[in-house]
Amino acid sequence: MKRFLAKLFFKLSGWKLNINVDLNLVKHSVVIAAPHTSNWDFPFTLGAFWLMGVDLKFFIKDSYTNGFAGGLFKWFGALGVNREKKNNLVQHAANLLRENKELAIVIPAEGTRSFVEEWKSGFYHIASEAKVDICLGYLDYQKKEAGIDRIIRPSGDILQDLEIIEAYYKNYTPKNPEMY
């Protein structure tokens, strides 16, 4: 059902999927979602993962996973987080990855759709703690393309790795370039 919906959405929107990596590695990883400048990023990212057949999970305010629409958000892959409490989300996410050998957690590196001076580093710490790869997922609105074509194993030198990752994303056009 999910794959059918994703195929239909991509066909109607004129988008395509570009995967140049081993999907088995993607199935157990932290995936960066970048550039992240629009609410449209969510359906394209979701559709891409459904087309790949990868069980995507993402963190969202727990108010979305409770109540009337909670079941729908969980079906999409939402993992509710109470942002009022100190949750140690890095440790929680790393534990989830260690416990589930087929789990891809997608994280927007900017942490918001708004312009930021520097990226959040939680995705890097989660991958390091869980000893999994970081998949560089992208959306390119100019080419109408979603994909993953590079995977990085955290080296332990966060500054060097972030420099490589951020340089990689300069090749892609976000929906709202002024927000990136």
N, C-alpha and C positions, 0 to 999 in steps of 0.2 A: 504494500500500500504506500509506504513512504517513498520507495523508489519510483513508483508510478507518478506520485504527486510531484516529485522533484523533476522527473523527465518532462512532465507537462509544463511546469513552471519555467524551466530553462528554455524549452522550445518556444513558449509564448513570449518570453522576454528576449529571445535571441542570444542567450548566453551559452557558453560552452565550458566544459570541464577539461583541465589540463593537468594530468598527473604524470610526473616523471620520476617517481620514487617507488620503492617496494611498499605496497599497501600493508603488508604484515608489520612493518615498522611503524606505520601511522596508527595502526590499531592499538598500540600500547605506547602512548606518547603524550607530551604536552604540545599543543598546537598553538602557535601564535596566530591571531587573527589581526591582520593589518593590511593596509591602512584601515582604521575604524573611524569613520567620519559621518555615518548616516545610519538611521534605523533600517534602511534597506540592506545593510550589511548582514543583518540577522537572517532573513529568508534566503539570501544567496549562499551564505555559509552553511546553513542547515541543508539546503538543497544539494550542495556539493558533497557533503558528507553522506547524505542519503543515497546519492548516486554512486558513491564509492563503496557503500555497504559498510561504513564504519560507524560504530556506536559512539556518537558524539555526546559529551556532557559539558555543561557550562554552569558557572555560578551566577546566581541571580538573587535579589532580595527575597527572603522567604515569604513575604506577603504575596508574591506571585505564585508560589507553589502551595499555598494554603487557600482554602475557600473555594468559591465557585469555579474559577478557571484553573485551579491547582492541578487537576488531572491532565489537562491539556498541556500545560507547561512541562509537567513531568514527562509526558509522552514525547515532547520536543527534545528532552534531555536535560531539563533544568534540575539543578541541585540547589535547593534553598539554603540561604545563609542569613542568619540574624546579624545584621550589621550594627546593632546596638551593643552587642557583646564582643569582647575580645575572644576570637575563635581560634587563633593560630591556624589560619586558613592554609598556609604553606604545609604545615605538618598534616593537617586533615587531608589535603589533596594528595600529598605524597603517600599517605597510608592507603587511600583509595586506589592509587596506582599499584602499590605493592600487593594489595589484596585481589585485584582484578587484572588478569593478564590480557584482557581485551577491553581496554578503556582508553579513550582519547579525550583529554580535557582541553577544551579550547579556551584561550584567554586573550582578550584584547590587550596588547602590550601597553597601549596608551592609558588604559583604564577608564577611558571616557571617549565620547564622540567629539568633545571639544578639543581645541588646540592645547597642547602641553609642551613645555620646554624639554622635558626628558621623560622617557618611558619608565613605567613601573618595572621592578625587577622580580616580582613574585613568580612569574612563569619560569625564570631561570632557577630560582631557589627550589621550586617544586620539582623541576626536572632533575636537578642535582641531588636533592634529597632522595627521590624515588629511583635514581639511577636509570632514567629513561632519556630518550632523545627528544630534541626540540624540532618539531616540523614547522617549516616556514610556509604557512598557509597565506594565500593572498587573494584579493579581489582587485581586478583591474577594470575600472568602469570604461576606460577608453576602448579597450579591446573586447569588452563584455566577456571576461574570462575569470573563472575561479580556479584555483589550483594549489598544488604543492609541488615544488620542484627542487627543494633542497631540505636536507635534514642535517642537524648539527648535534653533536654529542658535547655537552658542557665540558670544557677543558679544566675548569676550576679558576681560570682567569676571567672573571666576569666582565671586566672593562674591555678586554680584547674581544671576547665573544660578542658583547653587545655592540661593539663598533662594527664587527663583521655583519651582524644581523641587521642593524639599522642601515648600513650601506646597501645591503641586498634590497631593501624595500624602496629605495629611491627609484627603482625601475618601474614602479607600478603607480597608476593614476587612481586616486581615491574619488569617491562621489563628490566630495566637497574639498578640493585641494587647499583652500584657505584654512581649513581646520586641521590640516596635517602638518 
